Each structure stands twice: as structure tokens, then as C-alpha cells.
């Protein structure tokens, strides 16, 4: 937890995808103080015909390295989210040569009752987590 959904243009190598996932996971662990084994990531690759990501009028260009990251998580504070945005961009620039202008992040928050990690139980509610 959280669940991270990566939307990428097709064409990255398996190694590039591994580096991207590892870089963002490190940021999740560092910024949200989650255990290293708490890792849920989904990669969706799209044809350029099936994904559009403009700059919302901010005046920067997107490239074929664009990453749209959806974060599904328990509530996080404003400061933690802002740090996450900055840390993700820094990590992807340093480890994957992805410019900050090619990184978009969106959060969807839910509550403890919205999670079951298996066995038909709500582990946050039962105290198992």
C-alpha cells in the first residue's frame, strides 16, 4: 500500500521499466515511511494513439518518456504529497533520465475499510496491520 498505477507509452525496455519501478518504490518507502516489502505496482503501456497528456497550459513539452502515475492510498498529508511529487521527479531524473516535465501524478484516497490484502479480511480494521 499504496497501489501505484503507471501509464507509459509503449517502447521501454524491461530494464527501463525495472529502473522506473524501483526508483518510485524507493521514494514511496522514504516519503511515506512504508515497509520495503509493501510494494504494489501496475504498469500499463499505451500506444501514442491511446493516450494524450498535454501540459494543461503550463508551457512545457511532453516526450515519449512521459509517465502518468496514479496513486491509490490511505490519506496522506499535504506536506507528504508535495514531498512525494518532488522526490519522484528527482528520482526519475537521476535514475531514469526522465524530465520533471514528463511526470504527472494523481492521488486517489480511500480509508482503512477499503483495503483487504487477502484471506477475506480487512487487515487495517482487524489490527493485523
Backbone as XML, in Angstrom:
<?xml version="1.0"?>
<chain id="A" units="angstrom">
  <residue number="1" name="UNK">
    <atom name="N" x="0.858" y="-1.150" z="0.000"/>
    <atom name="CA" x="0.000" y="0.000" z="0.000"/>
    <atom name="C" x="0.898" y="1.204" z="0.000"/>
  </residue>
  <residue number="2" name="UNK">
    <atom name="N" x="0.789" y="2.137" z="-0.798"/>
    <atom name="CA" x="-0.269" y="2.367" z="-1.772"/>
    <atom name="C" x="-0.144" y="1.493" z="-3.021"/>
  </residue>
  <residue number="3" name="UNK">
    <atom name="N" x="-1.189" y="1.543" z="-3.837"/>
    <atom name="CA" x="-1.137" y="0.912" z="-5.157"/>
    <atom name="C" x="-0.704" y="1.984" z="-6.141"/>
  </residue>
  <residue number="4" name="UNK">
    <atom name="N" x="0.310" y="1.671" z="-6.935"/>
    <atom name="CA" x="0.815" y="2.605" z="-7.936"/>
    <atom name="C" x="0.502" y="2.067" z="-9.325"/>
  </residue>
  <residue number="5" name="UNK">
    <atom name="N" x="-0.168" y="2.880" z="-10.122"/>
    <atom name="CA" x="-0.508" y="2.517" z="-11.495"/>
    <atom name="C" x="0.269" y="3.442" z="-12.421"/>
  </residue>
  <residue number="6" name="UNK">
    <atom name="N" x="1.143" y="2.849" z="-13.217"/>
    <atom name="CA" x="1.986" y="3.599" z="-14.148"/>
    <atom name="C" x="1.389" y="3.520" z="-15.541"/>
  </residue>
  <residue number="7" name="UNK">
    <atom name="N" x="1.188" y="4.646" z="-16.160"/>
    <atom name="CA" x="0.737" y="4.699" z="-17.551"/>
    <atom name="C" x="1.904" y="5.245" z="-18.375"/>
  </residue>
  <residue number="8" name="UNK">
    <atom name="N" x="2.379" y="4.416" z="-19.297"/>
    <atom name="CA" x="3.561" y="4.725" z="-20.100"/>
    <atom name="C" x="3.256" y="4.530" z="-21.569"/>
  </residue>
  <residue number="9" name="UNK">
    <atom name="N" x="3.978" y="5.245" z="-22.409"/>
    <atom name="CA" x="3.937" y="4.927" z="-23.834"/>
    <atom name="C" x="4.702" y="3.637" z="-24.067"/>
  </residue>
  <residue number="10" name="UNK">
    <atom name="N" x="4.238" y="2.838" z="-24.990"/>
    <atom name="CA" x="4.930" y="1.595" z="-25.346"/>
    <atom name="C" x="6.330" y="1.895" z="-25.840"/>
  </residue>
  <residue number="11" name="UNK">
    <atom name="N" x="7.233" y="0.936" z="-25.610"/>
    <atom name="CA" x="8.563" y="1.058" z="-26.189"/>
    <atom name="C" x="9.710" y="1.019" z="-25.204"/>
  </residue>
  <residue number="12" name="UNK">
    <atom name="N" x="9.430" y="1.065" z="-23.924"/>
    <atom name="CA" x="10.516" y="0.979" z="-22.951"/>
    <atom name="C" x="10.987" y="-0.471" z="-22.836"/>
  </residue>
  <residue number="13" name="UNK">
    <atom name="N" x="12.261" y="-0.632" z="-22.546"/>
    <atom name="CA" x="12.821" y="-1.972" z="-22.369"/>
    <atom name="C" x="12.442" y="-2.485" z="-20.977"/>
  </residue>
  <residue number="14" name="UNK">
    <atom name="N" x="12.520" y="-3.812" z="-20.778"/>
    <atom name="CA" x="12.269" y="-4.352" z="-19.431"/>
    <atom name="C" x="13.183" y="-3.724" z="-18.373"/>
  </residue>
  <residue number="15" name="UNK">
    <atom name="N" x="14.430" y="-3.464" z="-18.723"/>
    <atom name="CA" x="15.357" y="-2.839" z="-17.785"/>
    <atom name="C" x="14.916" y="-1.415" z="-17.428"/>
  </residue>
  <residue number="16" name="UNK">
    <atom name="N" x="14.462" y="-0.654" z="-18.417"/>
    <atom name="CA" x="13.989" y="0.703" z="-18.154"/>
    <atom name="C" x="12.769" y="0.681" z="-17.234"/>
  </residue>
  <residue number="17" name="UNK">
    <atom name="N" x="11.871" y="-0.261" z="-17.448"/>
    <atom name="CA" x="10.687" y="-0.370" z="-16.598"/>
    <atom name="C" x="11.098" y="-0.759" z="-15.179"/>
  </residue>
  <residue number="18" name="UNK">
    <atom name="N" x="12.009" y="-1.705" z="-15.040"/>
    <atom name="CA" x="12.502" y="-2.095" z="-13.717"/>
    <atom name="C" x="13.112" y="-0.901" z="-12.979"/>
  </residue>
  <residue number="19" name="UNK">
    <atom name="N" x="13.928" y="-0.115" z="-13.678"/>
    <atom name="CA" x="14.557" y="1.051" z="-13.055"/>
    <atom name="C" x="13.513" y="2.064" z="-12.606"/>
  </residue>
  <residue number="20" name="UNK">
    <atom name="N" x="12.508" y="2.288" z="-13.437"/>
    <atom name="CA" x="11.445" y="3.227" z="-13.116"/>
    <atom name="C" x="10.665" y="2.762" z="-11.883"/>
  </residue>
  <residue number="21" name="UNK">
    <atom name="N" x="10.268" y="1.485" z="-11.874"/>
    <atom name="CA" x="9.521" y="0.950" z="-10.734"/>
    <atom name="C" x="10.344" y="0.990" z="-9.448"/>
  </residue>
  <residue number="22" name="UNK">
    <atom name="N" x="11.614" y="0.622" z="-9.547"/>
    <atom name="CA" x="12.487" y="0.646" z="-8.367"/>
    <atom name="C" x="12.668" y="2.071" z="-7.839"/>
  </residue>
  <residue number="23" name="UNK">
    <atom name="N" x="12.866" y="3.024" z="-8.744"/>
    <atom name="CA" x="13.072" y="4.417" z="-8.333"/>
    <atom name="C" x="11.859" y="4.952" z="-7.588"/>
  </residue>
  <residue number="24" name="UNK">
    <atom name="N" x="10.668" y="4.696" z="-8.119"/>
    <atom name="CA" x="9.456" y="5.203" z="-7.469"/>
    <atom name="C" x="9.188" y="4.452" z="-6.169"/>
  </residue>
  <residue number="25" name="UNK">
    <atom name="N" x="9.462" y="3.156" z="-6.141"/>
    <atom name="CA" x="9.268" y="2.410" z="-4.886"/>
    <atom name="C" x="10.164" y="2.974" z="-3.778"/>
  </residue>
  <residue number="26" name="UNK">
    <atom name="N" x="11.399" y="3.281" z="-4.108"/>
    <atom name="CA" x="12.298" y="3.873" z="-3.112"/>
    <atom name="C" x="11.724" y="5.174" z="-2.558"/>
  </residue>
  <residue number="27" name="UNK">
    <atom name="N" x="11.112" y="5.973" z="-3.422"/>
    <atom name="CA" x="10.500" y="7.232" z="-2.984"/>
    <atom name="C" x="9.304" y="6.963" z="-2.067"/>
  </residue>
  <residue number="28" name="UNK">
    <atom name="N" x="8.492" y="5.971" z="-2.406"/>
    <atom name="CA" x="7.342" y="5.618" z="-1.562"/>
    <atom name="C" x="7.822" y="5.222" z="-0.164"/>
  </residue>
  <residue number="29" name="UNK">
    <atom name="N" x="8.827" y="4.366" z="-0.111"/>
    <atom name="CA" x="9.358" y="3.901" z="1.181"/>
    <atom name="C" x="9.898" y="5.083" z="1.981"/>
  </residue>
  <residue number="30" name="UNK">
    <atom name="N" x="10.655" y="5.928" z="1.331"/>
    <atom name="CA" x="11.276" y="7.065" z="2.003"/>
    <atom name="C" x="10.248" y="8.113" z="2.420"/>
  </residue>
  <residue number="31" name="UNK">
    <atom name="N" x="9.377" y="8.494" z="1.511"/>
    <atom name="CA" x="8.478" y="9.616" z="1.760"/>
    <atom name="C" x="7.306" y="9.250" z="2.657"/>
  </residue>
  <residue number="32" name="UNK">
    <atom name="N" x="6.749" y="8.060" z="2.470"/>
    <atom name="CA" x="5.572" y="7.654" z="3.237"/>
    <atom name="C" x="5.912" y="6.710" z="4.390"/>
  </residue>
  <residue number="33" name="UNK">
    <atom name="N" x="7.181" y="6.395" z="4.552"/>
    <atom name="CA" x="7.637" y="5.540" z="5.651"/>
    <atom name="C" x="6.879" y="4.211" z="5.682"/>
  </residue>
  <residue number="34" name="UNK">
    <atom name="N" x="6.794" y="3.574" z="4.519"/>
    <atom name="CA" x="6.160" y="2.260" z="4.445"/>
    <atom name="C" x="7.256" y="1.186" z="4.409"/>
  </residue>
  <residue number="35" name="UNK">
    <atom name="N" x="6.948" y="-0.035" z="4.805"/>
    <atom name="CA" x="7.952" y="-1.100" z="4.749"/>
    <atom name="C" x="8.386" y="-1.380" z="3.310"/>
  </residue>
  <residue number="36" name="UNK">
    <atom name="N" x="9.623" y="-1.774" z="3.142"/>
    <atom name="CA" x="10.163" y="-2.053" z="1.803"/>
    <atom name="C" x="9.391" y="-3.162" z="1.089"/>
  </residue>
  <residue number="37" name="UNK">
    <atom name="N" x="8.826" y="-4.110" z="1.833"/>
    <atom name="CA" x="8.077" y="-5.211" z="1.223"/>
    <atom name="C" x="6.649" y="-4.817" z="0.872"/>
  </residue>
  <residue number="38" name="UNK">
    <atom name="N" x="6.270" y="-3.590" z="1.156"/>
    <atom name="CA" x="4.936" y="-3.066" z="0.860"/>
    <atom name="C" x="4.983" y="-2.472" z="-0.548"/>
  </residue>
  <residue number="39" name="UNK">
    <atom name="N" x="4.823" y="-3.333" z="-1.552"/>
    <atom name="CA" x="5.037" y="-2.894" z="-2.938"/>
    <atom name="C" x="3.943" y="-3.446" z="-3.837"/>
  </residue>
  <residue number="40" name="UNK">
    <atom name="N" x="3.144" y="-2.528" z="-4.388"/>
    <atom name="CA" x="2.060" y="-2.878" z="-5.300"/>
    <atom name="C" x="2.134" y="-1.921" z="-6.482"/>
  </residue>
  <residue number="41" name="UNK">
    <atom name="N" x="2.589" y="-2.410" z="-7.627"/>
    <atom name="CA" x="2.795" y="-1.581" z="-8.803"/>
    <atom name="C" x="2.217" y="-2.275" z="-10.034"/>
  </residue>
  <residue number="42" name="UNK">
    <atom name="N" x="1.545" y="-1.489" z="-10.864"/>
    <atom name="CA" x="0.948" y="-1.994" z="-12.094"/>
    <atom name="C" x="1.417" y="-1.109" z="-13.236"/>
  </residue>
  <residue number="43" name="UNK">
    <atom name="N" x="1.916" y="-1.723" z="-14.295"/>
    <atom name="CA" x="2.359" y="-0.976" z="-15.472"/>
    <atom name="C" x="1.363" y="-1.188" z="-16.599"/>
  </residue>
  <residue number="44" name="UNK">
    <atom name="N" x="0.891" y="-0.088" z="-17.136"/>
    <atom name="CA" x="0.023" y="-0.103" z="-18.312"/>
    <atom name="C" x="0.759" y="0.621" z="-19.429"/>
  </residue>
  <residue number="45" name="UNK">
    <atom name="N" x="0.977" y="-0.080" z="-20.534"/>
    <atom name="CA" x="1.642" y="0.542" z="-21.673"/>
    <atom name="C" x="0.598" y="0.873" z="-22.737"/>
  </residue>
  <residue number="46" name="UNK">
    <atom name="N" x="0.737" y="2.066" z="-23.303"/>
    <atom name="CA" x="-0.246" y="2.565" z="-24.256"/>
    <atom name="C" x="0.408" y="2.970" z="-25.569"/>
  </residue>
  <residue number="47" name="UNK">
    <atom name="N" x="-0.283" y="2.719" z="-26.638"/>
    <atom name="CA" x="0.095" y="3.273" z="-27.933"/>
    <atom name="C" x="-0.085" y="4.788" z="-27.854"/>
  </residue>
  <residue number="48" name="UNK">
    <atom name="N" x="0.742" y="5.560" z="-28.565"/>
    <atom name="CA" x="0.543" y="7.020" z="-28.579"/>
    <atom name="C" x="-0.866" y="7.417" z="-29.066"/>
  </residue>
  <residue number="49" name="UNK">
    <atom name="N" x="-1.514" y="6.541" z="-29.800"/>
    <atom name="CA" x="-2.882" y="6.820" z="-30.243"/>
    <atom name="C" x="-3.891" y="6.681" z="-29.107"/>
  </residue>
  <residue number="50" name="UNK">
    <atom name="N" x="-3.517" y="5.993" z="-28.034"/>
    <atom name="CA" x="-4.445" y="5.692" z="-26.951"/>
    <atom name="C" x="-4.193" y="6.471" z="-25.669"/>
  </residue>
  <residue number="51" name="UNK">
    <atom name="N" x="-3.262" y="7.428" z="-25.700"/>
    <atom name="CA" x="-3.004" y="8.236" z="-24.511"/>
    <atom name="C" x="-2.597" y="9.638" z="-24.948"/>
  </residue>
  <residue number="52" name="UNK">
    <atom name="N" x="-3.238" y="10.615" z="-24.378"/>
    <atom name="CA" x="-2.900" y="12.016" z="-24.610"/>
    <atom name="C" x="-2.563" y="12.632" z="-23.262"/>
  </residue>
  <residue number="53" name="UNK">
    <atom name="N" x="-1.479" y="13.380" z="-23.215"/>
    <atom name="CA" x="-1.062" y="14.033" z="-21.979"/>
    <atom name="C" x="-0.464" y="15.389" z="-22.322"/>
  </residue>
  <residue number="54" name="UNK">
    <atom name="N" x="-1.319" y="16.387" z="-22.350"/>
    <atom name="CA" x="-0.854" y="17.735" z="-22.660"/>
    <atom name="C" x="-0.378" y="18.419" z="-21.387"/>
  </residue>
  <residue number="55" name="UNK">
    <atom name="N" x="0.055" y="19.657" z="-21.502"/>
    <atom name="CA" x="0.697" y="20.329" z="-20.357"/>
    <atom name="C" x="-0.256" y="21.185" z="-19.526"/>
  </residue>
  <residue number="56" name="UNK">
    <atom name="N" x="-1.561" y="21.099" z="-19.759"/>
    <atom name="CA" x="-2.559" y="21.859" z="-19.006"/>
    <atom name="C" x="-2.312" y="23.362" z="-19.103"/>
  </residue>
  <residue number="57" name="UNK">
    <atom name="N" x="-1.673" y="23.803" z="-20.184"/>
    <atom name="CA" x="-1.418" y="25.221" z="-20.379"/>
    <atom name="C" x="-0.249" y="25.772" z="-19.586"/>
  </residue>
  <residue number="58" name="UNK">
    <atom name="N" x="0.614" y="24.910" z="-19.090"/>
    <atom name="CA" x="1.748" y="25.352" z="-18.277"/>
    <atom name="C" x="2.990" y="25.681" z="-19.094"/>
  </residue>
  <residue number="59" name="UNK">
    <atom name="N" x="2.955" y="25.388" z="-20.397"/>
    <atom name="CA" x="4.045" y="25.819" z="-21.271"/>
    <atom name="C" x="5.235" y="24.889" z="-21.373"/>
  </residue>
  <residue number="60" name="UNK">
    <atom name="N" x="5.080" y="23.628" z="-21.052"/>
    <atom name="CA" x="6.193" y="22.703" z="-21.247"/>
    <atom name="C" x="5.781" y="21.597" z="-22.206"/>
  </residue>
  <residue number="61" name="UNK">
    <atom name="N" x="6.773" y="20.887" z="-22.715"/>
    <atom name="CA" x="6.536" y="19.832" z="-23.698"/>
    <atom name="C" x="6.642" y="18.468" z="-23.046"/>
  </residue>
  <residue number="62" name="UNK">
    <atom name="N" x="5.856" y="17.551" z="-23.557"/>
    <atom name="CA" x="5.934" y="16.158" z="-23.135"/>
    <atom name="C" x="6.716" y="15.384" z="-24.192"/>
  </residue>
  <residue number="63" name="UNK">
    <atom name="N" x="7.364" y="14.301" z="-23.772"/>
    <atom name="CA" x="8.098" y="13.455" z="-24.712"/>
    <atom name="C" x="7.565" y="12.027" z="-24.618"/>
  </residue>
  <residue number="64" name="UNK">
    <atom name="N" x="8.189" y="11.125" z="-25.359"/>
    <atom name="CA" x="7.785" y="9.714" z="-25.311"/>
    <atom name="C" x="8.183" y="9.042" z="-23.999"/>
  </residue>
  <residue number="65" name="UNK">
    <atom name="N" x="8.887" y="9.759" z="-23.111"/>
    <atom name="CA" x="9.229" y="9.227" z="-21.788"/>
    <atom name="C" x="8.183" y="9.579" z="-20.732"/>
  </residue>
  <residue number="66" name="UNK">
    <atom name="N" x="7.087" y="10.180" z="-21.147"/>
    <atom name="CA" x="6.038" y="10.616" z="-20.227"/>
    <atom name="C" x="5.580" y="9.483" z="-19.314"/>
  </residue>
  <residue number="67" name="UNK">
    <atom name="N" x="5.359" y="9.810" z="-18.030"/>
    <atom name="CA" x="4.862" y="8.875" z="-17.023"/>
    <atom name="C" x="3.672" y="9.522" z="-16.326"/>
  </residue>
  <residue number="68" name="UNK">
    <atom name="N" x="2.523" y="8.861" z="-16.401"/>
    <atom name="CA" x="1.374" y="9.256" z="-15.600"/>
    <atom name="C" x="1.275" y="8.246" z="-14.470"/>
  </residue>
  <residue number="69" name="UNK">
    <atom name="N" x="1.377" y="8.723" z="-13.243"/>
    <atom name="CA" x="1.383" y="7.859" z="-12.070"/>
    <atom name="C" x="0.116" y="8.111" z="-11.267"/>
  </residue>
  <residue number="70" name="UNK">
    <atom name="N" x="-0.703" y="7.066" z="-11.127"/>
    <atom name="CA" x="-1.887" y="7.116" z="-10.276"/>
    <atom name="C" x="-1.535" y="6.452" z="-8.954"/>
  </residue>
  <residue number="71" name="UNK">
    <atom name="N" x="-1.809" y="7.147" z="-7.865"/>
    <atom name="CA" x="-1.514" y="6.642" z="-6.532"/>
    <atom name="C" x="-2.846" y="6.436" z="-5.800"/>
  </residue>
  <residue number="72" name="UNK">
    <atom name="N" x="-3.112" y="5.199" z="-5.422"/>
    <atom name="CA" x="-4.290" y="4.881" z="-4.616"/>
    <atom name="C" x="-3.782" y="4.607" z="-3.212"/>
  </residue>
  <residue number="73" name="UNK">
    <atom name="N" x="-4.266" y="5.404" z="-2.239"/>
    <atom name="CA" x="-3.651" y="5.352" z="-0.922"/>
    <atom name="C" x="-4.612" y="5.764" z="0.177"/>
  </residue>
  <residue number="74" name="UNK">
    <atom name="N" x="-4.272" y="5.346" z="1.377"/>
    <atom name="CA" x="-4.890" y="5.926" z="2.559"/>
    <atom name="C" x="-4.554" y="7.417" z="2.540"/>
  </residue>
  <residue number="75" name="UNK">
    <atom name="N" x="-5.267" y="8.241" z="3.275"/>
    <atom name="CA" x="-4.979" y="9.683" z="3.268"/>
    <atom name="C" x="-3.532" y="9.992" z="3.652"/>
  </residue>
  <residue number="76" name="UNK">
    <atom name="N" x="-2.965" y="10.915" z="2.917"/>
    <atom name="CA" x="-1.602" y="11.416" z="3.182"/>
    <atom name="C" x="-1.716" y="12.924" z="3.370"/>
  </residue>
  <residue number="77" name="UNK">
    <atom name="N" x="-0.921" y="13.473" z="4.217"/>
    <atom name="CA" x="-0.953" y="14.912" z="4.452"/>
    <atom name="C" x="-0.427" y="15.699" z="3.263"/>
  </residue>
  <residue number="78" name="UNK">
    <atom name="N" x="-0.774" y="16.979" z="3.243"/>
    <atom name="CA" x="-0.355" y="17.868" z="2.163"/>
    <atom name="C" x="1.170" y="17.885" z="2.008"/>
  </residue>
  <residue number="79" name="UNK">
    <atom name="N" x="1.885" y="18.019" z="3.107"/>
    <atom name="CA" x="3.353" y="18.077" z="3.051"/>
    <atom name="C" x="3.933" y="16.784" z="2.489"/>
  </residue>
  <residue number="80" name="UNK">
    <atom name="N" x="3.362" y="15.637" z="2.870"/>
    <atom name="CA" x="3.857" y="14.348" z="2.361"/>
    <atom name="C" x="3.616" y="14.230" z="0.860"/>
  </residue>
  <residue number="81" name="UNK">
    <atom name="N" x="2.464" y="14.696" z="0.391"/>
    <atom name="CA" x="2.173" y="14.637" z="-1.044"/>
    <atom name="C" x="3.110" y="15.547" z="-1.834"/>
  </residue>
  <residue number="82" name="UNK">
    <atom name="N" x="3.314" y="16.763" z="-1.342"/>
    <atom name="CA" x="4.218" y="17.690" z="-2.032"/>
    <atom name="C" x="5.629" y="17.118" z="-2.069"/>
  </residue>
  <residue number="83" name="UNK">
    <atom name="N" x="6.086" y="16.542" z="-0.966"/>
    <atom name="CA" x="7.413" y="15.910" z="-0.936"/>
    <atom name="C" x="7.464" y="14.747" z="-1.920"/>
  </residue>
  <residue number="84" name="UNK">
    <atom name="N" x="6.388" y="13.958" z="-1.985"/>
    <atom name="CA" x="6.341" y="12.828" z="-2.915"/>
    <atom name="C" x="6.482" y="13.316" z="-4.353"/>
  </residue>
  <residue number="85" name="UNK">
    <atom name="N" x="5.734" y="14.358" z="-4.741"/>
    <atom name="CA" x="5.827" y="14.884" z="-6.110"/>
    <atom name="C" x="7.269" y="15.275" z="-6.432"/>
  </residue>
  <residue number="86" name="UNK">
    <atom name="N" x="7.888" y="16.003" z="-5.529"/>
    <atom name="CA" x="9.260" y="16.462" z="-5.749"/>
    <atom name="C" x="10.243" y="15.298" z="-5.782"/>
  </residue>
  <residue number="87" name="UNK">
    <atom name="N" x="10.104" y="14.382" z="-4.833"/>
    <atom name="CA" x="11.033" y="13.250" z="-4.751"/>
    <atom name="C" x="10.908" y="12.309" z="-5.940"/>
  </residue>
  <residue number="88" name="UNK">
    <atom name="N" x="9.687" y="12.100" z="-6.434"/>
    <atom name="CA" x="9.502" y="11.258" z="-7.620"/>
    <atom name="C" x="10.207" y="11.888" z="-8.816"/>
  </residue>
  <residue number="89" name="UNK">
    <atom name="N" x="10.015" y="13.181" z="-9.017"/>
    <atom name="CA" x="10.658" y="13.844" z="-10.157"/>
    <atom name="C" x="12.179" y="13.791" z="-10.057"/>
  </residue>
  <residue number="90" name="UNK">
    <atom name="N" x="12.706" y="14.025" z="-8.872"/>
    <atom name="CA" x="14.161" y="13.969" z="-8.675"/>
    <atom name="C" x="14.688" y="12.567" z="-8.954"/>
  </residue>
  <residue number="91" name="UNK">
    <atom name="N" x="14.028" y="11.558" z="-8.401"/>
    <atom name="CA" x="14.487" y="10.171" z="-8.585"/>
    <atom name="C" x="14.409" y="9.749" z="-10.049"/>
  </residue>
  <residue number="92" name="UNK">
    <atom name="N" x="13.330" y="10.091" z="-10.727"/>
    <atom name="CA" x="13.191" y="9.680" z="-12.133"/>
    <atom name="C" x="14.186" y="10.413" z="-13.024"/>
  </residue>
  <residue number="93" name="UNK">
    <atom name="N" x="14.503" y="11.655" z="-12.688"/>
    <atom name="CA" x="15.529" y="12.382" z="-13.450"/>
    <atom name="C" x="16.894" y="11.738" z="-13.240"/>
  </residue>
  <residue number="94" name="UNK">
    <atom name="N" x="17.243" y="11.462" z="-11.994"/>
    <atom name="CA" x="18.566" y="10.937" z="-11.672"/>
    <atom name="C" x="18.758" y="9.491" z="-12.124"/>
  </residue>
  <residue number="95" name="UNK">
    <atom name="N" x="17.748" y="8.649" z="-11.953"/>
    <atom name="CA" x="17.905" y="7.216" z="-12.195"/>
    <atom name="C" x="17.402" y="6.754" z="-13.556"/>
  </residue>
  <residue number="96" name="UNK">
    <atom name="N" x="16.542" y="7.559" z="-14.192"/>
    <atom name="CA" x="15.918" y="7.110" z="-15.446"/>
    <atom name="C" x="15.999" y="8.147" z="-16.559"/>
  </residue>
  <residue number="97" name="UNK">
    <atom name="N" x="16.619" y="9.286" z="-16.301"/>
    <atom name="CA" x="16.715" y="10.384" z="-17.278"/>
    <atom name="C" x="15.348" y="10.811" z="-17.800"/>
  </residue>
  <residue number="98" name="UNK">
    <atom name="N" x="14.371" y="10.858" z="-16.909"/>
    <atom name="CA" x="13.033" y="11.329" z="-17.248"/>
    <atom name="C" x="12.893" y="12.733" z="-16.680"/>
  </residue>
  <residue number="99" name="UNK">
    <atom name="N" x="12.616" y="13.698" z="-17.547"/>
    <atom name="CA" x="12.491" y="15.089" z="-17.129"/>
    <atom name="C" x="11.257" y="15.275" z="-16.250"/>
  </residue>
  <residue number="100" name="UNK">
    <atom name="N" x="11.344" y="16.228" z="-15.335"/>
    <atom name="CA" x="10.217" y="16.522" z="-14.445"/>
    <atom name="C" x="8.971" y="16.920" z="-15.235"/>
  </residue>
  <residue number="101" name="UNK">
    <atom name="N" x="9.146" y="17.519" z="-16.397"/>
    <atom name="CA" x="8.001" y="17.899" z="-17.238"/>
    <atom name="C" x="7.293" y="16.687" z="-17.836"/>
  </residue>
  <residue number="102" name="UNK">
    <atom name="N" x="7.909" y="15.518" z="-17.748"/>
    <atom name="CA" x="7.323" y="14.278" z="-18.251"/>
    <atom name="C" x="6.724" y="13.421" z="-17.131"/>
  </residue>
  <residue number="103" name="UNK">
    <atom name="N" x="6.527" y="14.013" z="-15.953"/>
    <atom name="CA" x="5.986" y="13.263" z="-14.822"/>
    <atom name="C" x="4.703" y="13.934" z="-14.340"/>
  </residue>
  <residue number="104" name="UNK">
    <atom name="N" x="3.629" y="13.163" z="-14.333"/>
    <atom name="CA" x="2.340" y="13.624" z="-13.815"/>
    <atom name="C" x="1.877" y="12.634" z="-12.758"/>
  </residue>
  <residue number="105" name="UNK">
    <atom name="N" x="1.398" y="13.141" z="-11.621"/>
    <atom name="CA" x="0.978" y="12.293" z="-10.513"/>
    <atom name="C" x="-0.423" y="12.708" z="-10.070"/>
  </residue>
  <residue number="106" name="UNK">
    <atom name="N" x="-1.265" y="11.722" z="-9.795"/>
    <atom name="CA" x="-2.598" y="11.986" z="-9.268"/>
    <atom name="C" x="-2.889" y="11.009" z="-8.135"/>
  </residue>
  <residue number="107" name="UNK">
    <atom name="N" x="-3.432" y="11.534" z="-7.034"/>
    <atom name="CA" x="-3.789" y="10.718" z="-5.877"/>
    <atom name="C" x="-5.282" y="10.437" z="-5.845"/>
  </residue>
  <residue number="108" name="UNK">
    <atom name="N" x="-5.641" y="9.215" z="-5.475"/>
    <atom name="CA" x="-6.998" y="8.837" z="-5.114"/>
    <atom name="C" x="-6.910" y="8.267" z="-3.713"/>
  </residue>
  <residue number="109" name="UNK">
    <atom name="N" x="-7.615" y="8.896" z="-2.779"/>
    <atom name="CA" x="-7.538" y="8.447" z="-1.386"/>
    <atom name="C" x="-8.754" y="7.607" z="-1.017"/>
  </residue>
  <residue number="110" name="UNK">
    <atom name="N" x="-8.499" y="6.679" z="-0.133"/>
    <atom name="CA" x="-9.573" y="5.878" z="0.432"/>
    <atom name="C" x="-9.262" y="5.661" z="1.912"/>
  </residue>
  <residue number="111" name="UNK">
    <atom name="N" x="-10.074" y="4.861" z="2.586"/>
    <atom name="CA" x="-9.887" y="4.689" z="4.029"/>
    <atom name="C" x="-9.510" y="3.253" z="4.365"/>
  </residue>
  <residue number="112" name="UNK">
    <atom name="N" x="-9.244" y="3.011" z="5.628"/>
    <atom name="CA" x="-8.804" y="1.690" z="6.076"/>
    <atom name="C" x="-9.794" y="0.588" z="5.722"/>
  </residue>
  <residue number="113" name="UNK">
    <atom name="N" x="-11.064" y="0.887" z="5.733"/>
    <atom name="CA" x="-12.072" y="-0.131" z="5.426"/>
    <atom name="C" x="-12.078" y="-0.532" z="3.952"/>
  </residue>
  <residue number="114" name="UNK">
    <atom name="N" x="-11.355" y="0.208" z="3.125"/>
    <atom name="CA" x="-11.325" y="-0.053" z="1.685"/>
    <atom name="C" x="-10.215" y="-1.016" z="1.269"/>
  </residue>
  <residue number="115" name="UNK">
    <atom name="N" x="-9.521" y="-1.613" z="2.227"/>
    <atom name="CA" x="-8.383" y="-2.473" z="1.912"/>
    <atom name="C" x="-8.562" y="-3.869" z="2.503"/>
  </residue>
  <residue number="116" name="UNK">
    <atom name="N" x="-8.343" y="-4.866" z="1.657"/>
    <atom name="CA" x="-8.188" y="-6.247" z="2.092"/>
    <atom name="C" x="-6.983" y="-6.799" z="1.350"/>
  </residue>
  <residue number="117" name="UNK">
    <atom name="N" x="-6.010" y="-7.285" z="2.085"/>
    <atom name="CA" x="-4.779" y="-7.781" z="1.475"/>
    <atom name="C" x="-4.799" y="-9.286" z="1.268"/>
  </residue>
  <residue number="118" name="UNK">
    <atom name="N" x="-5.919" y="-9.914" z="1.603"/>
    <atom name="CA" x="-6.066" y="-11.345" z="1.399"/>
    <atom name="C" x="-6.855" y="-12.002" z="2.523"/>
  </residue>
  <residue number="119" name="UNK">
    <atom name="N" x="-7.234" y="-13.234" z="2.290"/>
    <atom name="CA" x="-7.962" y="-14.049" z="3.261"/>
    <atom name="C" x="-9.326" y="-13.471" z="3.625"/>
  </residue>
  <residue number="120" name="UNK">
    <atom name="N" x="-9.849" y="-12.544" z="2.811"/>
    <atom name="CA" x="-11.176" y="-12.005" z="3.057"/>
    <atom name="C" x="-11.293" y="-11.155" z="4.305"/>
  </residue>
  <residue number="121" name="UNK">
    <atom name="N" x="-10.158" y="-10.596" z="4.764"/>
    <atom name="CA" x="-10.183" y="-9.778" z="5.976"/>
    <atom name="C" x="-9.730" y="-8.361" z="5.654"/>
  </residue>
  <residue number="122" name="UNK">
    <atom name="N" x="-10.224" y="-7.427" z="6.446"/>
    <atom name="CA" x="-9.819" y="-6.018" z="6.350"/>
    <atom name="C" x="-8.724" y="-5.792" z="7.393"/>
  </residue>
  <residue number="123" name="UNK">
    <atom name="N" x="-7.480" y="-6.060" z="7.018"/>
    <atom name="CA" x="-6.366" y="-6.110" z="7.968"/>
    <atom name="C" x="-6.137" y="-4.808" z="8.727"/>
  </residue>
  <residue number="124" name="UNK">
    <atom name="N" x="-6.436" y="-3.667" z="8.113"/>
    <atom name="CA" x="-6.292" y="-2.409" z="8.857"/>
    <atom name="C" x="-7.338" y="-2.339" z="9.972"/>
  </residue>
  <residue number="125" name="UNK">
    <atom name="N" x="-8.511" y="-2.890" z="9.739"/>
    <atom name="CA" x="-9.588" y="-2.845" z="10.741"/>
    <atom name="C" x="-9.418" y="-3.919" z="11.814"/>
  </residue>
  <residue number="126" name="UNK">
    <atom name="N" x="-8.855" y="-5.078" z="11.431"/>
    <atom name="CA" x="-8.697" y="-6.167" z="12.401"/>
    <atom name="C" x="-7.474" y="-5.974" z="13.298"/>
  </residue>
  <residue number="127" name="UNK">
    <atom name="N" x="-6.597" y="-5.047" z="12.927"/>
    <atom name="CA" x="-5.382" y="-4.821" z="13.707"/>
    <atom name="C" x="-4.197" y="-5.644" z="13.230"/>
  </residue>
  <residue number="128" name="UNK">
    <atom name="N" x="-4.391" y="-6.441" z="12.166"/>
    <atom name="CA" x="-3.273" y="-7.228" z="11.631"/>
    <atom name="C" x="-2.210" y="-6.319" z="11.018"/>
  </residue>
  <residue number="129" name="UNK">
    <atom name="N" x="-2.620" y="-5.140" z="10.580"/>
    <atom name="CA" x="-1.677" y="-4.139" z="10.050"/>
    <atom name="C" x="-1.801" y="-2.862" z="10.841"/>
  </residue>
</chain>
